[in-house]
Amino acid sequence: MARLVRHDATGPRKLEEDDIDSEKGNVAICQCGLAETYPFCDGTHRTTRDERADELYVYETDEDDVRARRVVEDVVCSDE
């Protein structure tokens, strides 16, 4: 499986003491790229559990702020 994720950040994120979960004592970093709290994990990765290994996915948010997933065949980049 693969997914396309848009990242707008251009620099590093410095972790602060208040980034540590006081109950768990840890910091979870997002690896799926879908977290609303990126770069921190918010559990959104659970929505990817049923992705198939042979498909490419795009996750998009519509005008009503509803996130949807769709399968795409290919990604085409343009120099225009």
Kinemage of the C-alpha trace (Angstrom):
@kinemage 1
@onewidth
@group {chain A} dominant
@subgroup {mainchain}
@vectorlist {calphas} color= white
{ca met a 1} P 0.000 0.000 0.000
{ca ala a 2} L 1.036 3.566 -0.551
{ca arg a 3} L -0.584 6.895 0.188
{ca leu a 4} L -0.049 10.440 -0.959
{ca val a 5} L 0.127 13.003 1.826
{ca arg a 6} L 0.667 16.732 1.493
{ca his a 7} L 3.052 18.282 4.005
{ca asp a 8} L 3.107 22.062 4.332
{ca ala a 9} L 5.732 22.392 7.071
{ca thr a 10} L 9.186 23.377 5.878
{ca gly a 11} L 11.247 23.146 9.020
{ca pro a 12} L 11.864 21.018 12.076
{ca arg a 13} L 9.536 20.747 15.053
{ca lys a 14} L 11.263 21.216 18.380
{ca leu a 15} L 9.712 19.089 21.107
{ca glu a 16} L 8.810 20.929 24.284
{ca glu a 17} L 8.218 19.512 27.741
{ca asp a 18} L 4.436 19.936 27.361
{ca asp a 19} L 4.522 17.701 24.235
{ca ile a 20} L 5.021 14.709 26.523
{ca asp a 21} L 1.819 12.856 27.422
{ca ser a 22} L 1.550 13.241 31.189
{ca glu a 23} L -0.347 9.949 31.570
{ca lys a 24} L 1.744 7.784 29.252
{ca gly a 25} L 5.037 9.615 29.636
{ca asn a 26} L 5.787 9.479 25.928
{ca val a 27} L 5.588 11.308 22.620
{ca ala a 28} L 4.092 9.557 19.576
{ca ile a 29} L 5.265 10.826 16.188
{ca cys a 30} L 2.937 10.404 13.196
{ca gln a 31} L 4.260 8.076 10.489
{ca cys a 32} L 1.138 7.876 8.317
{ca gly a 33} L 1.102 11.615 7.546
{ca leu a 34} L -2.625 11.971 8.202
{ca ala a 35} L -2.751 13.244 11.796
{ca glu a 36} L -4.538 16.542 12.410
{ca thr a 37} L -1.883 17.152 15.088
{ca tyr a 38} L 1.045 16.371 12.756
{ca pro a 39} L 3.886 15.762 13.521
{ca phe a 40} L 2.272 14.144 16.562
{ca cys a 41} L 0.149 11.011 16.300
{ca asp a 42} L -3.563 11.386 17.031
{ca gly a 43} L -4.664 7.850 16.127
{ca thr a 44} L -5.768 8.719 12.587
{ca his a 45} L -3.585 5.875 11.275
{ca arg a 46} L -6.348 3.495 12.342
{ca thr a 47} L -8.289 4.573 9.235
{ca thr a 48} L -5.570 3.027 7.055
{ca arg a 49} L -5.857 -0.504 8.454
{ca asp a 50} L -7.907 -1.771 5.512
{ca glu a 51} L -5.652 -0.345 2.792
{ca arg a 52} L -4.628 -2.955 0.227
{ca ala a 53} L -0.954 -3.498 -0.592
{ca asp a 54} L -1.568 -3.212 -4.349
{ca glu a 55} L -3.410 0.132 -4.313
{ca leu a 56} L -2.370 3.797 -4.144
{ca tyr a 57} L -4.513 6.029 -1.935
{ca val a 58} L -5.161 9.760 -1.727
{ca tyr a 59} L -6.747 11.224 1.387
{ca glu a 60} L -8.555 14.517 0.832
{ca thr a 61} L -10.725 16.865 2.877
{ca asp a 62} L -13.798 18.340 1.200
{ca glu a 63} L -15.425 21.749 1.696
{ca asp a 64} L -17.371 20.402 4.702
{ca asp a 65} L -14.101 19.324 6.357
{ca val a 66} L -14.927 15.648 5.782
{ca arg a 67} L -11.909 13.481 5.067
{ca ala a 68} L -12.328 10.909 2.316
{ca arg a 69} L -10.057 8.299 0.802
{ca arg a 70} L -9.943 7.338 -2.837
{ca val a 71} L -7.889 4.935 -4.897
{ca val a 72} L -5.867 6.359 -7.792
{ca glu a 73} L -4.141 4.568 -10.642
{ca asp a 74} L -1.143 6.833 -10.970
{ca val a 75} L 0.279 10.218 -10.073
{ca val a 76} L 1.168 12.597 -12.876
{ca cys a 77} L 3.363 15.627 -12.233
{ca ser a 78} L 3.402 18.613 -14.522
{ca asp a 79} L 6.035 21.303 -15.038
{ca glu a 80} L 3.371 23.847 -16.016
